Structure formats: C-alpha cells, structure tokens
C-alpha cells in the first residue's frame, strides 16, 4: 500500500489542484481492480504491485494522459504554478497601477487627464513586461527540468524510483510563497514607478509636496540594483511554490540569493548619494520640524541611524529565511 500511495501522489502532484482528489480516487480503484484480476482474493505481493505500476507507466506519462491539453513552452509539471504566478503578478501590478491613479487624482484632481494617460501607458508597457519576464524564467526552469527528464527517460522506470511523500514539516505552504511574491511585486512596482511618493507627505491646506527619502538625482543609478534584489526574491518564492517542500538544494539556493541580496543592499544603502542629503533641511523648510528643537534632534538621530537599522532588519529577515530552510530540510 505504501508503494501505491507513493505512485498516486507522484501522479496527482503533476495535475491541477482541482482534479487531484477525483483522479486519485479513480486511480486507486483502477489499481485495486488490476491487482484483484491478477492476484484474486489472496494476499497481494510486492512483486504484483510492481507489475501493475509498471503496466500503468511512469507517473509523468500517466499524468500526461489525464491532461486535456498539452503544454510545450511551459511543461505540465510547471504549468499550473506558472499560471498561478502570472495571475498573482498581473493582478498585483494592475491593482497598484489603479491605486496609484486614484491617489494621484485625489491629490491633484486638475491633472486627472494626465494621470489617466499615464495609467493607460503603464498598463500597456508594464503588464506585458511582467508577463514576459515571468514566462522567460519559467521557460528557463522548464528547459533545465526538461534536460533532467530526458536523462531519466533513457532508463526503464521502476516503482522503486518513486520519491517518498514529503513530511508535512518540510512542506512549503502555497500561501507563504504567494504572499512573498505579492510583497516583492508591490515593492518593485512602487519603487520603480511611484518612487516620487516614497517619503514624508506634507499637508498644508491639502497635499503640498513629498519630502523624499531617496536622492532623486542619483536614484536611477540604483534602480537596477533594486530590480535585481527584489526580482531575485520573486524567483526564490516561485521556486518554493514549484518545489512544494524544503530540500537541501532549495535551501542552498535560498542562502546564495540572500547573501547576494544582502551584499547588494549593503552596497546600495551605504553609498553616500543614495539617501536624500537635504532630507532634514527639507523637513525644516516644510515646517514639519523646527531647527534646534528637541524634535529636530530626535528626527536627526533617527535619520542618521536609519541605514544601520534597515540593514540589520534585512540581515535578520534574510538570514532567518535561509536558516529556516535548512532546519526544515533536515526533518524527515
């Protein structure tokens, strides 16, 4: 029964979530009927189970037979995860563009036509770009996975090749990966297209201006670093979504991505011209703080120490992500 359970699991994991239970029940009944025809009411031997599973074929081949259509650029094993990620990315980006339009319109109703045109341009340019990059990375994953399948397909498949059903403690919840993808996408879209609003908002008889955290003169230079850092995070969460469980290979990749991200973040935020050099002075000019006051000293101290604490928070988050992966990979 253990081998049958492993076989059914291996087949259904390659199918859409909505079909898995029905096909698992159907497949279990089919295997039981085949065993009954072969062995009757006698005790079923392991060798007879192997013969039946060999007759049904490898899980990948059988899963392909259950599918209604064939996929080629993104293969069956990745297609469902690919569709899920595309939906998440496009919905999040569309929502952010729409929310950005609403906020801009509320703050400056007289320029609603300009904002509407910008929104349409963003939809036309950003959504296809996001779709293209998502497809590209999944196609790369399919190419690498395809080579592995081709190597294996040269040998005769055996039921003993079935991987064990992963322990629940090693499994990665889909909701965690989805939240991670949404988080990284929001950060990328916001910093890439709405960085003008990343700062302290000043209201004096209505919205007046934004005192930016970042140096607007040099921000474009660091935009590539930002896209690479959070883009790598999206790829990492996609791999978690596809894998479905923690493995040493996934934990090692997570660690490598996190180390590179921490190095890039350290380089970026410690560079002198990354932050707005006139931030405190602009706060004073905007009337938010008064020069020489206790509040002024407190804000200045917080601003001067912000780089250090931001980096510490990033280190804690990324280090825990990697350590947690290795801990769960060891569980059996």
C-alpha positions in Angstrom: 0.0 0.0 0.0 2.9 2.3 0.7 4.2 2.0 -2.9 0.6 2.5 -4.3 0.2 5.7 -2.2 3.6 7.0 -3.4 2.6 6.3 -7.0 -0.7 8.0 -6.7 0.9 11.0 -5.0 3.5 11.3 -7.7 0.8 11.3 -10.4 -1.6 13.7 -8.9 1.1 16.2 -7.9 1.6 16.8 -11.7 -2.1 17.7 -12.2 -4.2 20.8 -11.4 -5.3 21.0 -7.7 -9.0 20.8 -8.6 -8.5 17.4 -10.3 -6.2 15.7 -7.9 -8.8 14.1 -5.5 -11.0 12.7 -8.2 -8.2 11.3 -10.2 -6.5 9.9 -7.0 -9.8 8.0 -6.2 -10.2 6.8 -9.7 -6.5 5.7 -10.0 -6.7 3.9 -6.6 -9.8 2.0 -7.8 -8.1 1.1 -11.1 -5.0 -0.3 -9.3 -7.2 -2.3 -6.9 -9.1 -3.8 -9.8 -5.9 -4.7 -11.6 -4.5 -6.3 -8.5 -7.7 -8.3 -7.9 -7.7 -9.6 -11.5 -4.0 -10.6 -11.1 -4.0 -12.0 -7.6 -7.6 -12.7 -6.8 -8.5 -12.6 -3.1 -5.1 -13.8 -2.0 -2.6 -11.6 -0.2 -1.1 -9.2 -2.7 2.7 -9.5 -3.1 5.0 -6.6 -3.6 6.1 -8.0 -6.9 2.5 -8.0 -8.2 2.1 -4.3 -7.2 5.3 -3.5 -9.1 4.0 -5.3 -12.2 0.7 -3.4 -12.1 2.5 0.0 -11.7 4.9 -0.8 -14.5 1.9 -1.6 -16.7 0.4 1.8 -15.9 3.7 3.5 -16.7 5.7 6.3 -15.0 3.8 9.0 -13.1 4.8 11.6 -15.6 3.5 9.6 -18.6 0.2 8.7 -16.8 -0.3 12.3 -15.6 0.1 13.5 -19.3 -2.7 11.1 -20.3 -5.0 12.6 -17.7 -4.4 16.1 -19.1 -6.9 17.5 -21.5 -4.3 19.6 -23.5 -0.6 19.6 -23.9 1.7 22.4 -23.0 5.0 22.9 -24.7 6.8 26.2 -23.7 5.9 25.6 -20.1 5.6 21.9 -19.5 2.9 20.1 -17.5 5.0 19.9 -14.3 5.4 23.7 -14.1 2.4 25.0 -16.0 0.0 25.2 -13.0 2.5 27.0 -10.9 3.3 29.3 -13.9 -0.4 30.2 -14.4 -0.7 30.9 -10.6 2.3 33.2 -10.5 1.3 35.0 -13.7 -2.2 35.7 -12.2 -0.7 36.9 -9.0 1.9 39.2 -10.7 -0.6 40.7 -13.2 -3.4 41.2 -10.5 -1.0 42.9 -8.1 0.6 45.2 -10.7 -2.8 46.1 -12.1 -4.1 46.9 -8.7 -1.1 49.0 -7.8 -1.4 51.0 -11.1 -5.1 51.6 -10.4 -4.5 52.6 -6.8 -1.7 54.9 -7.9 -4.1 56.6 -10.4 -6.7 57.1 -7.7 -4.2 58.6 -5.2 -2.7 60.9 -7.8 -6.2 62.1 -8.8 -7.2 62.7 -5.2 -4.0 64.7 -4.5 -4.2 66.7 -7.7 -7.7 66.5 -9.4 -6.8 69.1 -12.0 -4.3 66.8 -13.7 -6.6 63.8 -13.9 -6.3 63.5 -17.7 -2.5 63.3 -17.5 -2.7 60.7 -14.8 -5.3 58.7 -16.8 -2.9 58.7 -19.8 0.0 57.6 -17.6 -2.2 54.8 -16.2 -3.0 53.5 -19.7 0.6 53.7 -20.8 1.6 51.8 -17.6 -0.9 49.1 -18.4 0.3 48.8 -22.0 4.0 48.7 -21.1 4.3 47.2 -17.6 1.9 44.3 -17.8 3.4 42.8 -21.0 6.9 43.2 -19.5 5.8 41.5 -16.3 4.2 38.7 -18.3 7.2 38.3 -20.5 9.8 38.1 -17.7 7.6 35.6 -15.7 7.3 33.4 -18.8 11.0 33.7 -19.5 12.1 32.5 -16.1 9.6 29.6 -16.1 10.8 28.7 -19.6 14.4 28.5 -18.2 13.1 26.3 -15.4 11.3 24.1 -17.9 14.5 23.8 -20.0 16.6 22.8 -17.1 13.9 20.4 -15.8 13.4 19.0 -19.3 17.1 18.0 -19.6 16.8 16.1 -16.3 13.7 14.3 -17.5 15.4 13.4 -20.8 18.3 11.8 -18.9 15.9 9.8 -16.7 13.7 8.7 -19.6 16.6 6.8 -21.2 16.3 4.3 -18.4 13.5 1.9 -17.7 11.2 3.4 -15.0 10.7 1.3 -11.8 8.2 1.8 -9.0 11.2 1.8 -6.6 12.2 5.2 -8.2 9.1 6.8 -6.6 10.1 9.6 -4.2 8.6 9.3 -0.7 5.7 11.5 0.3 7.2 14.6 1.9 6.8 15.1 5.6 4.3 17.9 6.5 7.0 19.7 8.4 9.1 20.0 5.2 6.2 21.2 3.0 6.0 24.8 2.0 2.6 26.4 2.2 1.4 27.8 -1.0 0.0 30.9 0.8 3.5 31.7 2.1 5.0 31.8 -1.4 2.1 33.7 -2.8 2.4 36.4 0.0 6.1 36.6 -0.8 5.5 37.1 -4.5 2.9 39.8 -3.8 5.2 41.6 -1.4 8.2 41.6 -3.7 6.0 42.7 -6.7 4.5 45.6 -4.7 8.0 46.8 -3.7 9.3 46.6 -7.3 6.3 48.4 -8.8 6.2 51.1 -6.1 10.0 51.9 -6.2 10.2 51.7 -10.0 7.1 53.7 -10.9 6.0 55.6 -7.8 9.2 56.5 -6.0 8.2 60.1 -6.1 5.8 59.4 -3.3 8.3 57.5 -1.2 8.9 59.9 1.6 7.2 62.2 4.1 3.9 63.6 2.8 3.3 67.3 3.7 -0.2 68.6 4.0 -0.8 72.3 4.4 -4.4 73.2 3.3 -4.3 70.0 1.3 -1.5 68.0 -0.1 1.6 70.1 -0.8 4.6 68.0 -1.5 6.6 64.9 -0.6 10.0 65.2 1.2 11.7 62.2 -0.4 13.8 59.7 1.5 16.0 58.9 -1.6 18.2 61.2 -3.7 16.2 61.9 -6.8 19.3 62.9 -8.7 21.0 59.5 -8.4 18.0 57.2 -7.9 18.0 56.0 -11.5 21.6 54.7 -11.0 20.4 52.3 -8.2 17.1 51.3 -9.8 18.8 48.3 -11.5 20.1 47.1 -8.1 16.6 47.4 -6.6 15.0 45.4 -9.5 17.7 42.7 -9.3 17.4 42.3 -5.5 13.6 42.0 -5.3 13.4 40.2 -8.7 15.6 37.5 -7.2 13.2 37.4 -4.3 10.3 36.7 -6.7 12.3 33.9 -8.4 13.1 32.4 -5.0 9.4 32.4 -4.0 8.5 30.9 -7.4 10.9 28.0 -6.8 9.4 27.4 -3.3 5.9 27.4 -4.9 7.0 24.9 -7.6 9.0 22.7 -5.2 6.3 22.5 -2.6 8.8 21.2 0.0 12.1 22.2 1.5 15.2 20.4 0.2 18.9 21.0 0.7 19.2 22.2 -2.9 16.4 24.7 -2.4 17.9 25.8 1.0 21.3 26.3 -0.6 19.8 28.4 -3.5 17.9 30.5 -1.0 21.1 31.1 1.0 23.0 32.1 -2.1 20.3 34.5 -3.2 20.0 36.0 0.3 23.8 36.5 0.6 23.9 38.3 -2.8 20.9 40.4 -1.8 22.5 41.4 1.5 25.7 42.4 -0.3 23.8 44.4 -2.9 21.7 46.1 -0.2 24.8 47.0 1.9 26.5 48.5 -1.2 23.4 50.5 -2.1 22.2 51.9 1.2 25.7 52.8 2.5 26.6 54.7 -0.6 26.7 58.5 0.3 24.4 59.7 -2.5 21.7 57.0 -2.1 19.7 58.9 0.5 18.4 62.4 0.2 21.3 64.6 1.5 18.9 67.5 2.2 16.2 65.4 4.0 16.4 67.2 7.4 16.7 70.6 5.8 13.6 70.0 3.6 11.7 68.9 6.7 12.5 72.2 8.3 11.6 74.1 5.2 8.3 72.3 5.1 7.5 73.2 8.7 7.4 69.6 9.9 10.2 70.2 12.5 11.8 73.3 13.9 15.5 73.6 13.8 17.2 73.4 17.2 14.2 71.8 18.9 14.1 68.5 20.7 12.0 67.0 18.0 14.6 68.2 15.4 17.4 66.4 17.4 15.3 63.2 17.7 14.5 63.1 14.0 18.1 63.8 13.0 19.3 60.9 15.2 16.7 58.5 13.8 17.6 59.6 10.2 21.4 59.2 10.8 20.9 55.7 12.3 18.2 54.5 9.7 20.8 53.0 7.4 22.2 50.8 10.1 18.8 49.5 11.4 17.4 48.9 7.9 20.4 46.7 7.1 20.1 44.9 10.4 16.4 44.2 9.7 17.3 42.9 6.2 20.0 40.6 7.7 17.7 39.2 10.3 14.9 38.5 7.7 17.1 37.0 5.0 19.2 35.0 7.5 16.2 33.5 9.1 14.8 32.6 5.7 17.9 30.6 4.9 18.3 29.0 8.4 14.6 28.0 8.5 15.1 26.3 5.1 18.0 24.2 6.3 16.2 23.3 9.5 13.1 22.1 7.6 15.2 20.3 5.0 16.6 18.1 7.8 13.3 17.0 9.1 12.1 13.5 8.0 
